[in-house]
Amino acid sequence: SSSFAADTLADAFKNGKVSGELKAWYFDKDNGSTGNTSIMNAGVTLGYVTDTLYGFSLGTTVQSNYAPFASESAKGAYQDHMYASGATLSEAYLGYTLGKTTVKVGRQFIATPLVSGSGSRFFKESFEGVTLVNTDLPGTTLVAGYVQKFQGRTSHIASSTIGDAPNFEKIAAFTGGVSSAAFDDAYTVLAINKSIPNLTLTAQYALVNDVATLANYVPSTTAVGDVDVYYTEANYVLPLANFKLGFDVNFRGSQADSSLSNDLDGTYTAGRISIKDLAGFGASFAMGTTSNSDSVIAGMGNGPTSYTSTLINGTSTRMTPNTDSYLFAATYDFATVGITGLTALAQYGWTSQGSFSQAGKPKAHSDITNFAAGVTYAVPYLKGLTTSLEYENARTEAYHETTGAKTSDKTADELWFKAGYKF
């Protein structure tokens, strides 16, 4: 009994921990023909976790967001991911730990390769379900999960309502081949093994039942089917005298019932080589390729990423059929020259989306180039305060399917500023 942190229920609540973050974010983007739009958000995130009592604990997190100065154009441009005012109970779970096994039941943040809520927008995505994590096997983490509802970034994921805080719905975002769709429930299993020095092996599988496309936010009654998603990865770090070399490979894919779609059975294969901890510098080069005729569903939620994802635009365009994507990235930690807390990132990516036939309709070839840069400063004089500035330029050139003539040339710029104080 001495292992229990609290002796009574009152003590469990009294000894609980409160955490939170005050946030102020500003987003600005220019899509060329649609003009310039911007939005400012401010809010607070509050979390509370009780002390453990006989292995049990309770956890809650409330997220709030306010965008009072949004223009009409900003409301339309950011309706899916930033324009939302109100509060949401994003976490409300009962946890239980026995030995090296932990179970959580209820609303919770989940971050795995295939089931992952994005935190890059003001409302961090969350899931309602059950997760189990076990570490009994040496060097091995085993995870099992069940999801029955999803909380997106704004209310607009599940309804035509614009401007409200998101709710938990049986509608989820799917990174890659499907933007958002209804679902019944989802199951996943994950294994991570680090028993071999410097090598990490990861494998995950997810099954999403009764996925249905949306028409005016109403689930389709005709196109309903299951989706299987799988992920494998190997990461090896080679320590050298003054730096480290990293070697990564990833193979992932998706399969969908024919009743849902005939073009979601794609695969994505990628590799990456990197240099780390070289006098504060780091650099990497990655390349990935998809199968010729099918898109890839990268996972549930907007959190799943890829080796060739860019800072702001992410990974969706990398998951289309017959696509080759490349990314060069460089980082620098200014602590090496005495500026503690300041880091910088630069990325240059290029993507070639080849011609393919999707749902019986040919799609033209297009080339995308991305340049992204960002700086983050964790202020050492005020612990908990972090600011970041991120920018990305994306140019998309499209070509006619038959003649090869250029049909469009579009450029989009986006700038994000984020300030947050965690306590």
LUMLO-703564 format. One record per residue (C-alpha): chain; x, y, z; residue number from 1. Coordinates in steps of 0.1 Angstrom, whole numbers, m for minus. Layout:
@chain: A&east: X&north: Y&up: Z&n: NUM
...
END
This chain:
@chain: A&east: 0&north: 0&up: 0&n: 1
@chain: A&east: 30&north: 24&up: 4&n: 2
@chain: A&east: 32&north: 27&up: m34&n: 3
@chain: A&east: m1&north: 46&up: m35&n: 4
@chain: A&east: 5&north: 83&up: m37&n: 5
@chain: A&east: m27&north: 93&up: m18&n: 6
@chain: A&east: m44&north: 77&up: 11&n: 7
@chain: A&east: m79&north: 92&up: 6&n: 8
@chain: A&east: m100&north: 105&up: m22&n: 9
@chain: A&east: m97&north: 140&up: m7&n: 10
@chain: A&east: m59&north: 138&up: m7&n: 11
@chain: A&east: m60&north: 127&up: m43&n: 12
@chain: A&east: m78&north: 158&up: m54&n: 13
@chain: A&east: m59&north: 181&up: m29&n: 14
@chain: A&east: m25&north: 168&up: m42&n: 15
@chain: A&east: m34&north: 171&up: m78&n: 16
@chain: A&east: m15&north: 192&up: m103&n: 17
@chain: A&east: m28&north: 222&up: m123&n: 18
@chain: A&east: m11&north: 231&up: m156&n: 19
@chain: A&east: m20&north: 255&up: m184&n: 20
@chain: A&east: m10&north: 278&up: m211&n: 21
@chain: A&east: m19&north: 314&up: m221&n: 22
@chain: A&east: m17&north: 317&up: m259&n: 23
@chain: A&east: m18&north: 346&up: m285&n: 24
@chain: A&east: m14&north: 336&up: m321&n: 25
@chain: A&east: m15&north: 356&up: m354&n: 26
@chain: A&east: m18&north: 339&up: m388&n: 27
@chain: A&east: m16&north: 357&up: m422&n: 28
@chain: A&east: m18&north: 342&up: m457&n: 29
@chain: A&east: m19&north: 353&up: m493&n: 30
@chain: A&east: m32&north: 328&up: m519&n: 31
@chain: A&east: m27&north: 351&up: m548&n: 32
@chain: A&east: m61&north: 353&up: m565&n: 33
@chain: A&east: m81&north: 352&up: m532&n: 34
@chain: A&east: m60&north: 380&up: m517&n: 35
@chain: A&east: m45&north: 385&up: m482&n: 36
@chain: A&east: m63&north: 374&up: m451&n: 37
@chain: A&east: m53&north: 373&up: m414&n: 38
@chain: A&east: m67&north: 363&up: m381&n: 39
@chain: A&east: m57&north: 368&up: m344&n: 40
@chain: A&east: m65&north: 342&up: m317&n: 41
@chain: A&east: m62&north: 344&up: m280&n: 42
@chain: A&east: m71&north: 319&up: m253&n: 43
@chain: A&east: m61&north: 297&up: m224&n: 44
@chain: A&east: m57&north: 260&up: m219&n: 45
@chain: A&east: m62&north: 246&up: m184&n: 46
@chain: A&east: m54&north: 211&up: m173&n: 47
@chain: A&east: m58&north: 192&up: m140&n: 48
@chain: A&east: m47&north: 157&up: m130&n: 49
@chain: A&east: m54&north: 142&up: m96&n: 50
@chain: A&east: m28&north: 123&up: m76&n: 51
@chain: A&east: m32&north: 86&up: m78&n: 52
@chain: A&east: m53&north: 66&up: m54&n: 53
@chain: A&east: m49&north: 28&up: m55&n: 54
@chain: A&east: m36&north: 33&up: m90&n: 55
@chain: A&east: m65&north: 54&up: m103&n: 56
@chain: A&east: m64&north: 91&up: m114&n: 57
@chain: A&east: m86&north: 116&up: m131&n: 58
@chain: A&east: m75&north: 141&up: m158&n: 59
@chain: A&east: m91&north: 170&up: m175&n: 60
@chain: A&east: m81&north: 197&up: m200&n: 61
@chain: A&east: m102&north: 226&up: m212&n: 62
@chain: A&east: m92&north: 246&up: m243&n: 63
@chain: A&east: m106&north: 280&up: m251&n: 64
@chain: A&east: m102&north: 303&up: m281&n: 65
@chain: A&east: m114&north: 337&up: m291&n: 66
@chain: A&east: m111&north: 354&up: m324&n: 67
@chain: A&east: m131&north: 387&up: m319&n: 68
@chain: A&east: m115&north: 407&up: m347&n: 69
@chain: A&east: m119&north: 383&up: m376&n: 70
@chain: A&east: m130&north: 399&up: m409&n: 71
@chain: A&east: m156&north: 382&up: m431&n: 72
@chain: A&east: m129&north: 371&up: m455&n: 73
@chain: A&east: m108&north: 357&up: m426&n: 74
@chain: A&east: m139&north: 338&up: m413&n: 75
@chain: A&east: m142&north: 320&up: m446&n: 76
@chain: A&east: m105&north: 314&up: m451&n: 77
@chain: A&east: m99&north: 300&up: m416&n: 78
@chain: A&east: m133&north: 284&up: m409&n: 79
@chain: A&east: m118&north: 249&up: m409&n: 80
@chain: A&east: m89&north: 253&up: m386&n: 81
@chain: A&east: m86&north: 287&up: m368&n: 82
@chain: A&east: m118&north: 306&up: m367&n: 83
@chain: A&east: m136&north: 292&up: m336&n: 84
@chain: A&east: m147&north: 310&up: m304&n: 85
@chain: A&east: m157&north: 292&up: m272&n: 86
@chain: A&east: m144&north: 264&up: m250&n: 87
@chain: A&east: m142&north: 226&up: m252&n: 88
@chain: A&east: m135&north: 199&up: m226&n: 89
@chain: A&east: m108&north: 182&up: m247&n: 90
@chain: A&east: m97&north: 158&up: m220&n: 91
@chain: A&east: m118&north: 140&up: m194&n: 92
@chain: A&east: m104&north: 106&up: m186&n: 93
@chain: A&east: m101&north: 80&up: m159&n: 94
@chain: A&east: m66&north: 65&up: m157&n: 95
@chain: A&east: m54&north: 34&up: m140&n: 96
@chain: A&east: m18&north: 22&up: m136&n: 97
@chain: A&east: m8&north: m13&up: m125&n: 98
@chain: A&east: 29&north: m21&up: m126&n: 99
@chain: A&east: 41&north: m12&up: m161&n: 100
@chain: A&east: 6&north: m10&up: m176&n: 101
@chain: A&east: m14&north: 22&up: m179&n: 102
@chain: A&east: m50&north: 25&up: m192&n: 103
@chain: A&east: m69&north: 57&up: m200&n: 104
@chain: A&east: m106&north: 58&up: m206&n: 105
@chain: A&east: m124&north: 89&up: m220&n: 106
@chain: A&east: m114&north: 120&up: m238&n: 107
@chain: A&east: m77&north: 123&up: m243&n: 108
@chain: A&east: m49&north: 136&up: m265&n: 109
@chain: A&east: m33&north: 108&up: m286&n: 110
@chain: A&east: 0&north: 110&up: m305&n: 111
@chain: A&east: 10&north: 78&up: m325&n: 112
@chain: A&east: 21&north: 75&up: m361&n: 113
@chain: A&east: m14&north: 66&up: m374&n: 114
@chain: A&east: m37&north: 81&up: m348&n: 115
@chain: A&east: m26&north: 116&up: m339&n: 116
@chain: A&east: m42&north: 149&up: m331&n: 117
@chain: A&east: m25&north: 179&up: m345&n: 118
@chain: A&east: m15&north: 207&up: m322&n: 119
@chain: A&east: m4&north: 232&up: m349&n: 120
@chain: A&east: m37&north: 251&up: m347&n: 121
@chain: A&east: m53&north: 268&up: m317&n: 122
@chain: A&east: m76&north: 239&up: m307&n: 123
@chain: A&east: m54&north: 208&up: m303&n: 124
@chain: A&east: m73&north: 178&up: m317&n: 125
@chain: A&east: m84&north: 151&up: m293&n: 126
@chain: A&east: m101&north: 117&up: m293&n: 127
@chain: A&east: m127&north: 99&up: m272&n: 128
@chain: A&east: m119&north: 62&up: m264&n: 129
@chain: A&east: m95&north: 39&up: m246&n: 130
@chain: A&east: m57&north: 36&up: m247&n: 131
@chain: A&east: m35&north: 10&up: m231&n: 132
@chain: A&east: 3&north: 13&up: m228&n: 133
@chain: A&east: 25&north: m16&up: m215&n: 134
@chain: A&east: 63&north: m16&up: m211&n: 135
@chain: A&east: 68&north: m50&up: m194&n: 136
@chain: A&east: 90&north: m63&up: m223&n: 137
@chain: A&east: 126&north: m50&up: m222&n: 138
@chain: A&east: 131&north: m21&up: m246&n: 139
@chain: A&east: 96&north: m24&up: m259&n: 140
@chain: A&east: 65&north: m3&up: m257&n: 141
@chain: A&east: 31&north: m18&up: m267&n: 142
@chain: A&east: 1&north: 3&up: m273&n: 143
@chain: A&east: m35&north: m6&up: m280&n: 144
@chain: A&east: m63&north: 19&up: m287&n: 145
@chain: A&east: m100&north: 23&up: m294&n: 146
@chain: A&east: m115&north: 55&up: m307&n: 147
@chain: A&east: m152&north: 63&up: m310&n: 148
@chain: A&east: m153&north: 101&up: m314&n: 149
@chain: A&east: m130&north: 129&up: m326&n: 150
@chain: A&east: m126&north: 165&up: m317&n: 151
@chain: A&east: m113&north: 186&up: m346&n: 152
@chain: A&east: m100&north: 222&up: m348&n: 153
@chain: A&east: m133&north: 240&up: m353&n: 154
@chain: A&east: m170&north: 232&up: m354&n: 155
@chain: A&east: m169&north: 233&up: m392&n: 156
@chain: A&east: m155&north: 198&up: m395&n: 157
@chain: A&east: m189&north: 183&up: m386&n: 158
@chain: A&east: m214&north: 210&up: m396&n: 159
@chain: A&east: m220&north: 240&up: m417&n: 160
@chain: A&east: m218&north: 261&up: m385&n: 161
@chain: A&east: m188&north: 285&up: m387&n: 162
@chain: A&east: m171&north: 302&up: m357&n: 163
@chain: A&east: m179&north: 278&up: m328&n: 164
@chain: A&east: m156&north: 257&up: m307&n: 165
@chain: A&east: m153&north: 221&up: m318&n: 166
@chain: A&east: m173&north: 192&up: m303&n: 167
@chain: A&east: m166&north: 155&up: m302&n: 168
@chain: A&east: m183&north: 139&up: m332&n: 169
@chain: A&east: m183&north: 106&up: m352&n: 170
@chain: A&east: m166&north: 126&up: m379&n: 171
@chain: A&east: m128&north: 128&up: m382&n: 172
@chain: A&east: m101&north: 143&up: m402&n: 173
@chain: A&east: m80&north: 119&up: m423&n: 174
@chain: A&east: m46&north: 131&up: m434&n: 175
@chain: A&east: m39&north: 123&up: m470&n: 176
@chain: A&east: m65&north: 108&up: m494&n: 177
@chain: A&east: m96&north: 118&up: m475&n: 178
@chain: A&east: m100&north: 152&up: m459&n: 179
@chain: A&east: m128&north: 144&up: m434&n: 180
@chain: A&east: m154&north: 117&up: m432&n: 181
@chain: A&east: m178&north: 100&up: m408&n: 182
@chain: A&east: m168&north: 68&up: m391&n: 183
@chain: A&east: m183&north: 44&up: m365&n: 184
@chain: A&east: m152&north: 35&up: m345&n: 185
@chain: A&east: m115&north: 27&up: m349&n: 186
@chain: A&east: m90&north: 2&up: m334&n: 187
@chain: A&east: m52&north: 4&up: m334&n: 188
@chain: A&east: m22&north: m15&up: m322&n: 189
@chain: A&east: 14&north: m2&up: m320&n: 190
@chain: A&east: 48&north: m17&up: m311&n: 191
@chain: A&east: 80&north: 2&up: m305&n: 192
@chain: A&east: 112&north: m17&up: m299&n: 193
@chain: A&east: 146&north: m2&up: m288&n: 194
@chain: A&east: 163&north: m34&up: m276&n: 195
@chain: A&east: 191&north: m30&up: m302&n: 196
@chain: A&east: 214&north: m1&up: m293&n: 197
@chain: A&east: 208&north: 30&up: m314&n: 198
@chain: A&east: 180&north: 13&up: m334&n: 199
@chain: A&east: 143&north: 20&up: m330&n: 200
@chain: A&east: 117&north: m2&up: m348&n: 201
@chain: A&east: 81&north: 9&up: m351&n: 202
@chain: A&east: 50&north: m9&up: m365&n: 203
@chain: A&east: 14&north: 2&up: m362&n: 204
@chain: A&east: m19&north: m9&up: m377&n: 205
@chain: A&east: m53&north: 8&up: m375&n: 206
@chain: A&east: m87&north: m2&up: m387&n: 207
@chain: A&east: m114&north: 24&up: m391&n: 208
@chain: A&east: m149&north: 10&up: m394&n: 209
@chain: A&east: m178&north: 22&up: m415&n: 210
@chain: A&east: m161&north: 53&up: m431&n: 211
@chain: A&east: m186&north: 74&up: m450&n: 212
@chain: A&east: m180&north: 104&up: m472&n: 213
@chain: A&east: m198&north: 136&up: m464&n: 214
@chain: A&east: m223&north: 155&up: m485&n: 215
@chain: A&east: m233&north: 189&up: m469&n: 216
@chain: A&east: m220&north: 174&up: m436&n: 217
@chain: A&east: m244&north: 145&up: m438&n: 218
@chain: A&east: m227&north: 110&up: m439&n: 219
@chain: A&east: m233&north: 92&up: m472&n: 220
@chain: A&east: m256&north: 62&up: m470&n: 221
@chain: A&east: m242&north: 45&up: m501&n: 222
@chain: A&east: m204&north: 49&up: m499&n: 223
@chain: A&east: m197&north: 32&up: m466&n: 224
@chain: A&east: m167&north: 9&up: m460&n: 225
@chain: A&east: m138&north: 0&up: m437&n: 226
@chain: A&east: m103&north: 15&up: m441&n: 227
@chain: A&east: m71&north: m3&up: m431&n: 228
@chain: A&east: m39&north: 18&up: m425&n: 229
@chain: A&east: m5&north: 5&up: m417&n: 230
@chain: A&east: 29&north: 19&up: m408&n: 231
@chain: A&east: 65&north: 6&up: m404&n: 232
@chain: A&east: 96&north: 25&up: m396&n: 233
@chain: A&east: 133&north: 19&up: m387&n: 234
@chain: A&east: 155&north: 46&up: m372&n: 235
@chain: A&east: 192&north: 42&up: m367&n: 236
@chain: A&east: 216&north: 67&up: m351&n: 237
@chain: A&east: 254&north: 62&up: m356&n: 238
@chain: A&east: 273&north: 82&up: m329&n: 239
@chain: A&east: 306&north: 96&up: m342&n: 240
@chain: A&east: 333&north: 117&up: m326&n: 241
@chain: A&east: 317&north: 151&up: m328&n: 242
@chain: A&east: 283&north: 145&up: m343&n: 243
@chain: A&east: 257&north: 118&up: m351&n: 244
@chain: A&east: 245&north: 103&up: m383&n: 245
@chain: A&east: 208&north: 93&up: m387&n: 246
@chain: A&east: 194&north: 68&up: m411&n: 247
@chain: A&east: 156&north: 64&up: m414&n: 248
@chain: A&east: 133&north: 44&up: m436&n: 249
@chain: A&east: 95&north: 43&up: m436&n: 250
@chain: A&east: 69&north: 23&up: m455&n: 251
@chain: A&east: 32&north: 30&up: m450&n: 252
@chain: A&east: m1&north: 25&up: m468&n: 253
@chain: A&east: m38&north: 23&up: m468&n: 254
@chain: A&east: m65&north: 0&up: m481&n: 255
@chain: A&east: m102&north: 9&up: m485&n: 256
@chain: A&east: m133&north: m13&up: m492&n: 257
@chain: A&east: m144&north: m9&up: m528&n: 258
@chain: A&east: m177&north: 4&up: m517&n: 259
@chain: A&east: m160&north: 34&up: m503&n: 260
@chain: A&east: m134&north: 42&up: m530&n: 261
@chain: A&east: m114&north: 25&up: m557&n: 262
@chain: A&east: m83&north: 49&up: m554&n: 263
@chain: A&east: m72&north: 47&up: m517&n: 264
@chain: A&east: m51&north: 16&up: m518&n: 265
@chain: A&east: m18&north: 35&up: m520&n: 266
@chain: A&east: 16&north: 31&up: m505&n: 267
@chain: A&east: 43&north: 57&up: m495&n: 268
@chain: A&east: 80&north: 47&up: m492&n: 269
@chain: A&east: 105&north: 71&up: m479&n: 270
@chain: A&east: 141&north: 74&up: m466&n: 271
@chain: A&east: 161&north: 100&up: m448&n: 272
@chain: A&east: 197&north: 107&up: m439&n: 273
@chain: A&east: 206&north: 133&up: m413&n: 274
@chain: A&east: 235&north: 149&up: m395&n: 275
@chain: A&east: 229&north: 158&up: m358&n: 276
@chain: A&east: 246&north: 178&up: m331&n: 277
@chain: A&east: 274&north: 191&up: m352&n: 278
@chain: A&east: 285&north: 222&up: m333&n: 279
@chain: A&east: 248&north: 232&up: m330&n: 280
@chain: A&east: 240&north: 224&up: m366&n: 281
@chain: A&east: 218&north: 197&up: m380&n: 282
@chain: A&east: 208&north: 188&up: m416&n: 283
@chain: A&east: 187&north: 162&up: m433&n: 284
@chain: A&east: 177&north: 151&up: m468&n: 285
@chain: A&east: 146&north: 130&up: m474&n: 286
@chain: A&east: 128&north: 115&up: m503&n: 287
@chain: A&east: 95&north: 97&up: m507&n: 288
@chain: A&east: 74&north: 81&up: m534&n: 289
@chain: A&east: 38&north: 69&up: m537&n: 290
@chain: A&east: 23&north: 42&up: m557&n: 291
@chain: A&east: 12&north: 50&up: m593&n: 292
@chain: A&east: m26&north: 49&up: m592&n: 293
@chain: A&east: m38&north: 53&up: m556&n: 294
@chain: A&east: m38&north: 79&up: m528&n: 295
@chain: A&east: m26&north: 71&up: m493&n: 296
@chain: A&east: m45&north: 78&up: m461&n: 297
@chain: A&east: m17&north: 87&up: m437&n: 298
@chain: A&east: m38&north: 83&up: m406&n: 299
@chain: A&east: m67&north: 96&up: m384&n: 300
@chain: A&east: m64&north: 132&up: m373&n: 301
@chain: A&east: m42&north: 159&up: m388&n: 302
@chain: A&east: m12&north: 148&up: m367&n: 303
@chain: A&east: 3&north: 121&up: m389&n: 304
@chain: A&east: 33&north: 134&up: m408&n: 305
@chain: A&east: 59&north: 122&up: m432&n: 306
@chain: A&east: 96&north: 126&up: m439&n: 307
@chain: A&east: 88&north: 151&up: m467&n: 308
@chain: A&east: 62&north: 172&up: m448&n: 309
@chain: A&east: 68&north: 209&up: m447&n: 310
@chain: A&east: 66&north: 233&up: m418&n: 311
@chain: A&east: 31&north: 247&up: m425&n: 312
@chain: A&east: 16&north: 229&up: m455&n: 313
@chain: A&east: 23&north: 195&up: m439&n: 314
@chain: A&east: 20&north: 161&up: m458&n: 315
@chain: A&east: m13&north: 159&up: m477&n: 316
@chain: A&east: 1&north: 168&up: m511&n: 317
@chain: A&east: 28&north: 141&up: m506&n: 318
@chain: A&east: 2&north: 114&up: m504&n: 319
@chain: A&east: m14&north: 117&up: m538&n: 320
@chain: A&east: m8&north: 90&up: m565&n: 321
@chain: A&east: 23&north: 89&up: m586&n: 322
@chain: A&east: 41&north: 115&up: m565&n: 323
@chain: A&east: 78&north: 119&up: m558&n: 324
@chain: A&east: 86&north: 143&up: m530&n: 325
@chain: A&east: 119&north: 156&up: m516&n: 326
@chain: A&east: 129&north: 177&up: m486&n: 327
@chain: A&east: 161&north: 193&up: m474&n: 328
@chain: A&east: 161&north: 207&up: m439&n: 329
@chain: A&east: 187&north: 225&up: m418&n: 330
@chain: A&east: 186&north: 235&up: m381&n: 331
@chain: A&east: 207&north: 255&up: m358&n: 332
@chain: A&east: 207&north: 258&up: m320&n: 333
@chain: A&east: 221&north: 293&up: m310&n: 334
@chain: A&east: 229&north: 280&up: m275&n: 335
@chain: A&east: 263&north: 271&up: m291&n: 336
@chain: A&east: 271&north: 308&up: m294&n: 337
@chain: A&east: 256&north: 317&up: m261&n: 338
@chain: A&east: 220&north: 325&up: m270&n: 339
@chain: A&east: 201&north: 300&up: m249&n: 340
@chain: A&east: 166&north: 290&up: m261&n: 341
@chain: A&east: 169&north: 303&up: m297&n: 342
@chain: A&east: 166&north: 277&up: m325&n: 343
@chain: A&east: 161&north: 281&up: m362&n: 344
@chain: A&east: 149&north: 258&up: m390&n: 345
@chain: A&east: 149&north: 261&up: m428&n: 346
@chain: A&east: 133&north: 238&up: m454&n: 347
@chain: A&east: 133&north: 235&up: m491&n: 348
@chain: A&east: 110&north: 209&up: m507&n: 349
@chain: A&east: 99&north: 199&up: m541&n: 350
@chain: A&east: 72&north: 176&up: m552&n: 351
@chain: A&east: 63&north: 161&up: m586&n: 352
@chain: A&east: 27&north: 149&up: m589&n: 353
@chain: A&east: 25&north: 127&up: m620&n: 354
@chain: A&east: m5&north: 122&up: m642&n: 355
@chain: A&east: m29&north: 95&up: m630&n: 356
@chain: A&east: m65&north: 84&up: m633&n: 357
@chain: A&east: m86&north: 90&up: m602&n: 358
@chain: A&east: m123&north: 79&up: m601&n: 359
@chain: A&east: m121&north: 75&up: m639&n: 360
@chain: A&east: m110&north: 111&up: m645&n: 361
@chain: A&east: m74&north: 120&up: m656&n: 362
@chain: A&east: m56&north: 145&up: m634&n: 363
@chain: A&east: m29&north: 168&up: m648&n: 364
@chain: A&east: 7&north: 167&up: m638&n: 365
@chain: A&east: 18&north: 194&up: m613&n: 366
@chain: A&east: 50&north: 205&up: m596&n: 367
@chain: A&east: 51&north: 220&up: m562&n: 368
@chain: A&east: 81&north: 238&up: m546&n: 369
@chain: A&east: 81&north: 249&up: m509&n: 370
@chain: A&east: 104&north: 271&up: m490&n: 371
@chain: A&east: 98&north: 273&up: m452&n: 372
@chain: A&east: 117&north: 289&up: m423&n: 373
@chain: A&east: 111&north: 293&up: m386&n: 374
@chain: A&east: 126&north: 306&up: m354&n: 375
@chain: A&east: 117&north: 296&up: m319&n: 376
@chain: A&east: 127&north: 314&up: m287&n: 377
@chain: A&east: 121&north: 299&up: m253&n: 378
@chain: A&east: 128&north: 330&up: m232&n: 379
@chain: A&east: 153&north: 320&up: m205&n: 380
@chain: A&east: 145&north: 350&up: m183&n: 381
@chain: A&east: 108&north: 341&up: m180&n: 382
@chain: A&east: 106&north: 303&up: m178&n: 383
@chain: A&east: 75&north: 290&up: m196&n: 384
@chain: A&east: 73&north: 318&up: m222&n: 385
@chain: A&east: 80&north: 307&up: m258&n: 386
@chain: A&east: 76&north: 326&up: m291&n: 387
@chain: A&east: 79&north: 314&up: m326&n: 388
@chain: A&east: 77&north: 328&up: m361&n: 389
@chain: A&east: 71&north: 305&up: m391&n: 390
@chain: A&east: 69&north: 312&up: m428&n: 391
@chain: A&east: 62&north: 291&up: m459&n: 392
@chain: A&east: 60&north: 299&up: m496&n: 393
@chain: A&east: 44&north: 273&up: m519&n: 394
@chain: A&east: 44&north: 275&up: m557&n: 395
@chain: A&east: 22&north: 251&up: m577&n: 396
@chain: A&east: 26&north: 247&up: m614&n: 397
@chain: A&east: 0&north: 226&up: m633&n: 398
@chain: A&east: 4&north: 212&up: m668&n: 399
@chain: A&east: m22&north: 199&up: m693&n: 400
@chain: A&east: m27&north: 161&up: m692&n: 401
@chain: A&east: m23&north: 156&up: m729&n: 402
@chain: A&east: m3&north: 185&up: m744&n: 403
@chain: A&east: 20&north: 191&up: m714&n: 404
@chain: A&east: 14&north: 229&up: m717&n: 405
@chain: A&east: 14&north: 249&up: m684&n: 406
@chain: A&east: m22&north: 256&up: m674&n: 407
@chain: A&east: m16&north: 275&up: m641&n: 408
@chain: A&east: 11&north: 289&up: m619&n: 409
@chain: A&east: 0&north: 298&up: m584&n: 410
@chain: A&east: 20&north: 310&up: m554&n: 411
@chain: A&east: 8&north: 311&up: m517&n: 412
@chain: A&east: 25&north: 326&up: m488&n: 413
@chain: A&east: 17&north: 320&up: m451&n: 414
@chain: A&east: 31&north: 335&up: m419&n: 415
@chain: A&east: 24&north: 323&up: m383&n: 416
@chain: A&east: 34&north: 340&up: m351&n: 417
@chain: A&east: 28&north: 322&up: m318&n: 418
@chain: A&east: 33&north: 333&up: m283&n: 419
@chain: A&east: 26&north: 310&up: m253&n: 420
@chain: A&east: 32&north: 311&up: m216&n: 421
@chain: A&east: 30&north: 276&up: m199&n: 422
@chain: A&east: 26&north: 273&up: m162&n: 423
END
